[in-house]
Amino acid sequence: MIRPDIAREELVTELETLRQRVAELEALEIDHQADKKLIQLEDEQRYKAIFESANDIILLIDKKGTIIDVNERLKEIGGYEREELIGKNIRSLANMMTKKSLAITLGNFLKRVVGVHVPRYEVEMIKKNGELVTIEISARPLRKDGKIIGDLAILRDVTERKQTEKALKA
């Protein structure tokens, strides 16, 4: 409400002060949003660097079984290109695993996406060159806001360790 005892110049001055303050607040909000985006970008870059630098194969799979992402270790360990898996269902691992290993992997995936804990397990992977390697899979459900939205699987080549264990037993 406007007071009748306030001079017009005072109102103009007060209005200009308010406009300046609003402009300052808007600029601060823009800066805050830019900082927030920069931090988010840095977080994404950090996680991408970790994802790509990992010593193991990392698979991100949605709840329906579609492979969302896989790191470059897939090529180094198995000889397969990322593009051969990204966007495909985990059943497409059929050419990369023995039948028994695929059945175990699919069964364990289905358990995890409904919240059942599955301990680490080993399967046989068929490299692109046909060589068999032993892979240890450690996986956990991916959650967002408490709901399972997919699966994070880490595949480690344990072939050398298995061969050493076998040699020691012999």
Backbone as ProteinMPNN parsed JSONL, in Angstrom:
{"seq_chain_A": "MIRPDIAREELVTELETLRQRVAELEALEIDHQADKKLIQLEDEQRYKAIFESANDIILLIDKKGTIIDVNERLKEIGGYEREELIGKNIRSLANMMTKKSLAITLGNFLKRVVGVHVPRYEVEMIKKNGELVTIEISARPLRKDGKIIGDLAILRDVTERKQTEKALKA", "coords_chain_A": {"N_chain_A": [[0.839, -1.171, 0.0], [0.549, 2.22, -0.796], [1.952, 4.949, 0.829], [0.574, 8.117, 1.512], [2.206, 10.186, 2.354], [4.714, 9.9, 1.272], [7.058, 11.162, -0.93], [7.045, 11.573, -4.497], [9.587, 11.315, -5.711], [10.942, 9.774, -3.842], [9.548, 7.384, -4.032], [10.169, 6.65, -6.673], [12.93, 6.347, -6.406], [13.009, 4.269, -4.511], [11.707, 2.275, -5.963], [13.521, 1.953, -8.085], [15.711, 0.987, -6.653], [14.669, -1.458, -5.775], [14.331, -2.679, -8.278], [17.012, -2.914, -9.071], [17.92, -4.626, -7.081], [16.388, -6.925, -7.617], [17.444, -7.525, -10.142], [20.087, -8.099, -9.385], [19.629, -10.382, -7.803], [18.568, -12.103, -9.737], [20.818, -12.346, -11.383], [22.536, -13.605, -9.586], [21.149, -16.017, -9.302], [21.36, -17.022, -11.896], [24.155, -17.338, -11.995], [24.397, -19.23, -9.956], [22.981, -21.4, -11.059], [24.641, -21.899, -13.252], [27.009, -22.62, -11.919], [26.079, -24.915, -10.681], [25.524, -26.535, -12.907], [28.125, -26.78, -13.896], [29.389, -28.161, -11.791], [27.888, -30.508, -11.913], [28.616, -31.373, -14.472], [31.349, -31.761, -14.028], [31.163, -33.854, -12.173], [29.997, -35.833, -13.812], [32.054, -36.146, -15.692], [34.069, -37.039, -14.014], [33.002, -39.491, -13.085], [32.762, -40.797, -15.526], [35.444, -40.986, -16.232], [36.37, -42.693, -14.218], [34.82, -44.946, -14.805], [35.782, -45.625, -17.372], [38.452, -46.079, -16.789], [38.598, -48.275, -15.197], [39.816, -51.489, -14.182], [38.415, -53.708, -14.764], [35.677, -55.188, -16.625], [32.837, -53.221, -16.928], [29.405, -53.269, -16.744], [26.382, -51.595, -17.384], [23.066, -52.091, -16.872], [19.666, -51.871, -17.729], [16.485, -52.309, -15.999], [14.939, -53.922, -17.597], [16.74, -55.444, -18.876], [18.25, -54.377, -20.893], [21.326, -53.445, -22.209], [22.913, -50.676, -21.168], [25.351, -49.338, -21.021], [28.832, -50.049, -21.441], [32.197, -50.476, -20.523], [35.46, -49.825, -22.061], [37.121, -51.973, -21.456], [35.941, -54.301, -22.192], [36.668, -54.769, -24.834], [39.432, -55.061, -24.526], [39.652, -57.29, -22.83], [37.87, -59.253, -23.868], [37.806, -58.874, -26.611], [35.662, -57.789, -27.899], [33.646, -55.183, -29.337], [32.267, -52.249, -27.864], [29.924, -51.374, -29.06], [28.772, -53.689, -29.929], [27.269, -54.569, -27.866], [25.904, -52.46, -26.504], [22.664, -51.198, -26.095], [21.475, -53.571, -26.641], [19.761, -56.569, -25.525], [20.553, -58.448, -22.548], [20.536, -61.065, -23.221], [21.87, -61.171, -25.545], [24.402, -61.778, -24.906], [24.845, -64.332, -25.452], [26.543, -65.22, -27.516], [28.905, -64.767, -26.329], [29.274, -66.3, -24.13], [29.328, -69.546, -22.551], [26.595, -71.913, -22.819], [25.706, -72.773, -20.295], [26.895, -70.85, -18.63], [25.601, -68.522, -19.538], [22.954, -69.094, -18.789], [23.207, -69.116, -15.994], [24.031, -66.466, -15.577], [21.823, -64.963, -16.599], [19.787, -65.873, -14.884], [20.748, -64.982, -12.392], [20.755, -62.226, -12.842], [17.983, -61.74, -13.061], [17.218, -62.334, -10.454], [18.555, -60.304, -9.006], [17.331, -57.918, -9.941], [14.926, -57.983, -8.703], [15.579, -57.619, -6.154], [16.936, -59.626, -4.741], [19.797, -60.72, -3.06], [22.773, -61.624, -4.654], [25.611, -63.492, -4.412], [29.113, -63.126, -5.461], [30.048, -64.789, -8.474], [31.323, -67.268, -10.768], [31.821, -67.548, -14.281], [32.116, -68.831, -17.645], [33.612, -67.105, -20.243], [33.511, -66.552, -23.694], [35.965, -65.494, -25.682], [36.331, -63.234, -28.433], [38.104, -64.381, -30.2], [37.654, -67.0, -29.772], [38.813, -68.222, -27.585], [38.507, -69.519, -24.272], [37.788, -67.897, -21.216], [37.878, -67.446, -17.684], [35.53, -65.743, -15.869], [34.822, -63.645, -13.18], [31.894, -62.558, -11.736], [30.595, -59.792, -10.195], [27.89, -58.252, -8.955], [25.365, -55.745, -8.481], [22.129, -54.469, -7.652], [21.033, -51.486, -9.288], [19.928, -48.544, -7.852], [17.454, -45.99, -7.554], [16.133, -43.423, -5.785], [15.413, -45.35, -3.919], [14.219, -47.356, -5.399], [14.666, -50.187, -7.498], [16.332, -49.829, -10.485], [17.868, -51.043, -12.316], [20.921, -52.764, -13.074], [24.261, -53.154, -12.003], [27.081, -54.521, -13.171], [30.178, -56.043, -12.586], [32.78, -57.423, -14.263], [35.393, -59.579, -13.917], [38.407, -60.774, -15.157], [39.557, -63.784, -14.231], [41.118, -65.815, -15.045], [43.924, -66.332, -15.063], [44.466, -66.5, -12.311], [42.888, -68.735, -11.66], [44.2, -70.699, -13.162], [46.672, -70.705, -11.864], [45.885, -71.575, -9.314], [45.031, -74.138, -9.988], [47.439, -75.267, -10.87], [48.914, -75.225, -8.509], [47.501, -77.027, -6.967], [47.999, -79.341, -8.353]], "CA_chain_A": [[0.0, 0.0, 0.0], [1.35, 3.438, -0.92], [1.679, 5.956, 1.864], [0.411, 9.426, 0.858], [3.221, 11.14, 2.793], [5.976, 9.637, 0.587], [7.197, 11.969, -2.144], [7.173, 10.834, -5.743], [10.996, 10.996, -5.931], [11.293, 8.668, -2.952], [8.968, 6.173, -4.622], [10.96, 6.327, -7.855], [14.215, 5.858, -5.897], [12.767, 2.957, -3.896], [11.395, 1.346, -7.058], [14.781, 1.681, -8.796], [16.495, 0.141, -5.744], [14.057, -2.793, -5.855], [14.657, -3.245, -9.6], [18.422, -3.298, -9.034], [18.049, -5.806, -6.203], [15.838, -8.05, -8.377], [18.435, -7.852, -11.177], [21.199, -8.759, -8.704], [19.185, -11.727, -7.419], [18.476, -12.895, -10.965], [22.195, -12.643, -11.796], [23.028, -14.617, -8.653], [20.496, -17.291, -9.642], [21.991, -17.489, -13.133], [25.481, -17.825, -11.6], [24.207, -20.458, -9.182], [22.62, -22.464, -12.01], [25.845, -22.206, -14.038], [27.895, -23.374, -11.028], [25.449, -26.229, -10.489], [25.755, -27.291, -14.143], [29.552, -27.069, -13.963], [29.645, -29.233, -10.83], [27.278, -31.714, -12.469], [29.469, -31.784, -15.582], [32.566, -32.302, -13.444], [30.808, -35.157, -11.613], [29.828, -36.761, -14.93], [33.382, -36.413, -16.246], [34.79, -37.839, -13.023], [32.472, -40.852, -13.125], [33.114, -41.379, -16.825], [36.872, -41.329, -16.165], [36.47, -43.893, -13.38], [34.196, -46.013, -15.588], [36.669, -46.025, -18.464], [39.77, -46.448, -16.275], [38.501, -49.479, -14.372], [40.59, -52.634, -14.638], [37.45, -54.763, -15.063], [34.558, -54.829, -17.496], [31.686, -52.719, -16.182], [28.169, -53.238, -17.528], [25.199, -50.97, -16.806], [21.937, -52.762, -17.509], [18.413, -51.415, -17.148], [15.688, -53.356, -15.353], [14.396, -54.808, -18.637], [17.828, -56.262, -19.401], [18.942, -53.699, -21.988], [22.656, -52.978, -21.83], [22.953, -49.228, -21.333], [26.728, -48.931, -21.281], [29.901, -50.989, -21.086], [33.457, -49.76, -20.731], [36.389, -50.315, -23.091], [37.79, -53.219, -21.04], [35.3, -55.385, -22.94], [37.512, -55.031, -26.006], [40.749, -55.515, -24.078], [39.556, -58.63, -22.239], [37.165, -60.217, -24.709], [37.952, -58.617, -28.043], [34.39, -57.299, -28.435], [33.427, -53.736, -29.358], [31.147, -51.794, -27.025], [28.733, -51.262, -29.905], [28.175, -55.009, -30.094], [26.391, -54.831, -26.721], [25.081, -51.316, -26.083], [21.331, -51.158, -26.687], [20.96, -54.936, -26.823], [19.368, -57.281, -24.318], [21.647, -59.273, -22.027], [20.51, -62.367, -23.913], [22.834, -61.091, -26.65], [25.672, -62.305, -24.419], [24.867, -65.751, -25.826], [27.73, -65.54, -28.32], [30.087, -64.463, -25.521], [29.315, -67.19, -22.968], [28.831, -70.905, -22.75], [25.162, -71.966, -22.508], [25.563, -72.876, -18.841], [27.251, -69.552, -18.061], [24.533, -67.585, -19.873], [21.798, -69.428, -17.947], [23.532, -68.64, -14.639], [24.064, -65.001, -15.618], [20.451, -64.462, -16.741], [19.071, -66.185, -13.645], [21.212, -64.086, -11.335], [20.257, -60.88, -13.17], [16.561, -61.69, -12.698], [17.145, -62.285, -8.99], [18.997, -58.989, -8.514], [16.401, -56.822, -10.248], [13.794, -58.032, -7.763], [16.113, -57.334, -4.837], [17.591, -60.761, -4.096], [21.264, -60.612, -3.071], [23.477, -62.714, -5.334], [27.064, -63.355, -4.187], [29.968, -63.26, -6.649], [30.049, -66.113, -9.097], [32.212, -67.383, -11.922], [31.278, -68.095, -15.52], [33.09, -68.878, -18.73], [33.386, -66.162, -21.335], [34.154, -66.929, -24.954], [36.533, -64.32, -26.314], [36.025, -63.138, -29.863], [38.991, -65.293, -30.917], [37.25, -68.372, -29.441], [39.455, -68.67, -26.347], [37.672, -69.463, -23.063], [38.37, -67.275, -20.035], [37.01, -67.497, -16.517], [35.138, -64.403, -15.457], [34.113, -63.525, -11.908], [30.903, -61.48, -11.839], [30.127, -59.188, -8.961], [26.872, -57.319, -9.432], [24.409, -55.219, -7.504], [21.058, -53.681, -8.265], [21.138, -50.026, -9.316], [18.731, -47.982, -7.232], [17.204, -44.547, -7.603], [15.047, -43.138, -4.839], [15.04, -46.588, -3.245], [13.649, -48.339, -6.332], [15.631, -50.822, -8.399], [16.15, -49.378, -11.865], [18.744, -51.795, -13.198], [21.964, -53.617, -12.532], [25.649, -52.796, -12.265], [27.854, -55.767, -13.126], [31.617, -55.91, -12.787], [33.294, -58.708, -14.732], [36.843, -59.63, -13.742], [39.082, -61.933, -15.739], [40.301, -64.493, -13.177], [41.695, -66.984, -15.702], [45.29, -66.558, -14.594], [44.363, -66.95, -10.919], [42.36, -70.101, -11.68], [45.266, -71.569, -13.654], [47.661, -70.795, -10.781], [45.302, -72.444, -8.283], [45.041, -75.509, -10.523], [48.837, -75.699, -10.883], [49.318, -75.434, -7.123], [46.853, -78.263, -6.527], [48.683, -80.449, -9.031]], "C_chain_A": [[0.891, 1.245, 0.0], [0.926, 4.422, 0.161], [1.583, 7.321, 1.178], [1.51, 10.422, 1.237], [4.579, 10.925, 2.127], [5.994, 10.431, -0.715], [7.425, 11.082, -3.346], [8.629, 10.414, -5.985], [11.442, 9.82, -5.062], [10.77, 7.349, -3.5], [9.775, 5.708, -5.825], [12.301, 5.732, -7.42], [14.061, 4.461, -5.307], [12.477, 1.899, -4.961], [12.658, 0.973, -7.824], [15.684, 0.77, -7.955], [15.976, -1.293, -5.792], [14.387, -3.46, -7.186], [16.116, -3.725, -9.641], [18.614, -4.567, -8.205], [17.521, -7.054, -6.911], [16.835, -8.484, -9.451], [19.636, -8.564, -10.57], [20.846, -10.19, -8.331], [19.069, -12.644, -8.638], [19.868, -13.286, -11.454], [22.801, -13.71, -10.89], [22.428, -15.988, -8.966], [21.099, -17.878, -10.912], [23.379, -18.051, -12.83], [25.381, -19.146, -10.853], [23.874, -21.632, -10.101], [23.835, -22.865, -12.847], [26.821, -23.019, -13.201], [27.381, -24.795, -10.848], [25.684, -27.117, -11.72], [27.221, -27.682, -14.28], [29.907, -28.212, -13.019], [29.097, -30.545, -11.352], [28.131, -32.26, -13.611], [30.762, -32.396, -15.054], [32.313, -33.684, -12.845], [30.681, -36.194, -12.721], [31.184, -37.136, -15.527], [34.19, -37.292, -15.309], [34.314, -39.291, -13.077], [32.782, -41.546, -14.447], [34.582, -41.802, -16.833], [37.071, -42.592, -15.334], [35.959, -45.097, -14.157], [35.151, -46.536, -16.65], [38.035, -46.494, -17.983], [39.76, -47.745, -15.477], [39.269, -50.631, -15.012], [39.691, -53.798, -15.059], [36.412, -54.261, -16.059], [33.419, -54.36, -16.596], [30.51, -52.633, -17.146], [27.091, -52.516, -16.734], [24.009, -51.494, -17.586], [20.652, -52.229, -16.894], [17.593, -52.606, -16.651], [15.112, -54.356, -16.357], [15.47, -55.696, -19.243], [18.55, -55.64, -20.58], [20.275, -53.158, -21.477], [22.759, -51.5, -22.199], [24.36, -48.758, -21.689], [27.67, -50.047, -20.856], [31.207, -50.264, -21.373], [34.35, -50.475, -21.745], [37.118, -51.604, -22.713], [37.173, -54.427, -21.73], [36.155, -55.763, -24.144], [38.857, -55.617, -25.58], [40.703, -56.945, -23.551], [38.956, -59.636, -23.216], [37.308, -60.031, -26.203], [36.695, -58.071, -28.697], [34.329, -55.781, -28.372], [32.227, -53.406, -28.478], [29.841, -51.801, -27.814], [28.046, -52.606, -30.14], [27.198, -55.328, -28.964], [25.434, -53.69, -26.394], [23.769, -51.299, -26.863], [20.707, -52.526, -26.891], [20.586, -55.538, -25.477], [20.507, -58.172, -23.846], [21.635, -60.674, -22.626], [21.492, -62.381, -25.085], [24.225, -61.517, -26.206], [25.842, -63.767, -24.807], [26.104, -66.12, -26.648], [29.03, -65.3, -27.55], [30.245, -65.407, -24.332], [28.888, -68.59, -23.356], [27.353, -70.901, -22.368], [24.921, -71.982, -21.002], [25.839, -71.522, -18.19], [26.177, -68.509, -18.34], [23.316, -67.833, -18.991], [22.015, -68.922, -16.518], [23.449, -67.117, -14.592], [22.659, -64.416, -15.716], [19.646, -64.694, -15.467], [19.458, -65.247, -12.516], [20.778, -62.641, -11.579], [18.806, -60.75, -12.725], [16.371, -61.65, -11.184], [17.481, -60.885, -8.476], [17.974, -57.899, -8.777], [15.108, -56.9, -9.44], [14.285, -57.915, -6.32], [16.773, -58.475, -4.1], [19.103, -60.587, -4.202], [21.865, -61.85, -3.736], [24.974, -62.522, -5.075], [27.837, -63.466, -5.501], [29.914, -64.68, -7.177], [30.94, -66.087, -10.324], [31.483, -68.028, -13.086], [32.403, -68.158, -16.547], [32.667, -67.924, -19.835], [34.144, -66.654, -22.555], [34.651, -65.642, -25.609], [36.218, -64.351, -27.81], [36.893, -64.088, -30.683], [38.706, -66.763, -30.591], [37.844, -68.921, -28.156], [38.478, -68.533, -25.177], [38.447, -68.808, -21.933], [37.371, -67.387, -18.891], [36.789, -66.072, -16.02], [34.414, -64.489, -14.117], [33.166, -62.329, -12.04], [30.471, -61.069, -10.434], [29.131, -58.118, -9.391], [25.931, -56.917, -8.306], [23.311, -54.478, -8.24], [21.399, -52.189, -8.236], [19.832, -49.478, -8.767], [18.676, -46.475, -7.432], [15.976, -44.301, -6.749], [14.509, -44.408, -4.199], [14.476, -47.676, -4.146], [14.745, -48.899, -7.23], [15.315, -50.401, -9.827], [17.027, -50.153, -12.845], [19.8, -52.55, -12.427], [23.323, -53.058, -12.922], [26.455, -54.069, -12.096], [29.318, -55.476, -13.42], [32.149, -57.304, -13.108], [34.818, -58.676, -14.693], [37.389, -60.913, -14.351], [39.945, -62.574, -14.652], [40.966, -65.751, -13.734], [43.082, -67.322, -15.158], [45.282, -67.081, -13.153], [43.883, -68.393, -10.85], [43.432, -71.092, -12.149], [46.348, -71.773, -12.598], [47.161, -71.725, -9.681], [45.348, -73.915, -8.708], [46.452, -76.079, -10.51], [49.322, -76.015, -9.468], [48.72, -76.737, -6.576], [47.55, -79.475, -7.122], [50.055, -80.607, -8.44]], "O_chain_A": [[1.882, 1.298, 0.728], [-0.255, 4.688, 0.379], [2.428, 7.648, 0.345], [1.726, 11.4, 0.521], [5.51, 11.687, 2.385], [5.05, 10.37, -1.502], [7.94, 9.97, -3.223], [8.883, 9.289, -6.415], [12.224, 8.976, -5.499], [11.452, 6.326, -3.444], [10.036, 4.516, -5.981], [12.757, 4.738, -7.987], [14.876, 3.576, -5.567], [12.95, 0.767, -4.867], [12.849, -0.191, -8.176], [16.345, -0.117, -8.494], [16.764, -2.238, -5.844], [14.687, -4.653, -7.231], [16.416, -4.794, -10.171], [19.372, -5.461, -8.581], [18.129, -8.12, -6.821], [17.048, -9.68, -9.65], [20.154, -9.518, -11.151], [21.65, -11.104, -8.515], [19.43, -13.819, -8.576], [20.081, -14.418, -11.89], [23.494, -14.611, -11.362], [23.123, -17.001, -8.9], [21.324, -19.085, -10.998], [23.746, -19.11, -13.339], [26.169, -20.064, -11.079], [24.416, -22.725, -9.943], [24.033, -24.049, -13.119], [27.401, -23.989, -13.689], [28.152, -25.755, -10.861], [26.003, -28.299, -11.59], [27.532, -28.785, -14.728], [30.638, -29.128, -13.396], [29.755, -31.58, -11.25], [28.344, -33.469, -13.708], [31.222, -33.42, -15.559], [33.141, -34.585, -12.985], [31.194, -37.306, -12.595], [31.434, -38.303, -15.831], [34.911, -38.186, -15.752], [35.129, -40.213, -13.11], [33.037, -42.75, -14.475], [34.926, -42.852, -17.377], [37.856, -43.464, -15.707], [36.596, -46.151, -14.164], [35.31, -47.746, -16.809], [38.714, -47.235, -18.695], [40.822, -48.257, -15.121], [39.356, -50.728, -16.236], [40.169, -54.768, -15.647], [36.291, -53.06, -16.299], [33.079, -55.026, -15.618], [30.596, -52.018, -18.209], [26.901, -52.788, -15.549], [23.947, -51.362, -18.808], [20.546, -52.14, -15.671], [17.965, -53.761, -16.858], [14.83, -55.502, -16.005], [15.168, -56.595, -20.028], [19.379, -56.297, -21.21], [20.334, -52.496, -20.441], [22.702, -51.126, -23.371], [24.54, -47.893, -22.546], [27.332, -50.88, -20.015], [31.311, -49.524, -22.351], [34.04, -51.569, -22.217], [37.681, -52.262, -23.587], [37.817, -55.47, -21.842], [36.342, -56.945, -24.433], [39.358, -56.555, -26.201], [41.62, -57.726, -23.802], [39.475, -60.742, -23.373], [36.971, -60.925, -26.98], [36.656, -57.903, -29.915], [34.89, -55.165, -27.466], [31.289, -54.195, -28.367], [28.79, -52.185, -27.299], [26.872, -52.651, -30.508], [26.39, -56.249, -29.084], [24.278, -53.93, -26.045], [23.748, -51.372, -28.091], [19.541, -52.63, -27.273], [21.036, -55.078, -24.427], [21.333, -58.604, -24.649], [22.632, -61.391, -22.541], [21.898, -63.442, -25.56], [25.136, -61.61, -27.03], [26.874, -64.372, -24.517], [26.649, -67.213, -26.493], [30.118, -65.589, -28.048], [31.235, -65.328, -23.605], [28.187, -68.798, -24.346], [26.897, -69.994, -21.672], [24.038, -71.287, -20.498], [25.101, -71.096, -17.301], [25.872, -67.693, -17.47], [22.708, -66.883, -18.497], [21.103, -68.362, -15.91], [22.862, -66.55, -13.67], [22.333, -63.473, -14.996], [18.909, -63.813, -15.024], [18.6, -64.773, -11.771], [20.47, -61.915, -10.633], [18.437, -59.765, -12.084], [15.451, -60.996, -10.693], [16.781, -60.346, -7.619], [17.764, -57.036, -7.925], [14.287, -55.984, -9.49], [13.512, -58.087, -5.378], [17.142, -58.316, -2.937], [19.632, -60.339, -5.285], [21.502, -62.981, -3.411], [25.544, -61.506, -5.472], [27.279, -63.854, -6.527], [29.757, -65.64, -6.423], [31.268, -65.024, -10.851], [30.652, -68.92, -12.915], [33.489, -67.614, -16.344], [31.525, -67.937, -20.296], [35.281, -67.115, -22.452], [33.856, -64.805, -26.036], [35.878, -65.398, -28.361], [36.472, -64.553, -31.743], [39.409, -67.659, -31.059], [37.422, -69.976, -27.682], [37.721, -67.566, -25.096], [39.618, -69.117, -21.711], [36.16, -67.42, -19.113], [37.731, -65.315, -15.788], [33.507, -65.303, -13.942], [33.583, -61.23, -12.407], [30.047, -61.887, -9.617], [29.49, -57.185, -10.11], [25.734, -57.641, -7.33], [23.533, -53.928, -9.319], [21.984, -51.696, -7.271], [18.753, -49.905, -9.177], [19.697, -45.789, -7.474], [14.919, -44.894, -6.963], [13.308, -44.536, -3.964], [14.276, -48.805, -3.699], [15.638, -48.173, -7.666], [14.201, -50.583, -10.318], [16.944, -49.949, -14.056], [19.6, -52.927, -11.273], [23.509, -52.554, -14.03], [26.509, -54.635, -11.004], [29.652, -54.766, -14.368], [31.986, -58.242, -12.327], [35.45, -57.851, -15.351], [36.884, -62.004, -14.085], [40.934, -61.991, -14.207], [41.335, -66.648, -12.976], [43.365, -68.476, -14.834], [46.022, -68.009, -12.826], [44.41, -69.187, -10.071], [43.556, -72.187, -11.6], [46.879, -72.874, -12.449], [47.912, -72.56, -9.176], [45.657, -74.804, -7.914], [46.644, -77.248, -10.174], [50.064, -76.977, -9.266], [49.368, -77.453, -5.814], [47.676, -80.511, -6.471], [50.811, -81.483, -8.86]]}, "name": "protein", "num_of_chains": 1, "seq": "MIRPDIAREELVTELETLRQRVAELEALEIDHQADKKLIQLEDEQRYKAIFESANDIILLIDKKGTIIDVNERLKEIGGYEREELIGKNIRSLANMMTKKSLAITLGNFLKRVVGVHVPRYEVEMIKKNGELVTIEISARPLRKDGKIIGDLAILRDVTERKQTEKALKA"}
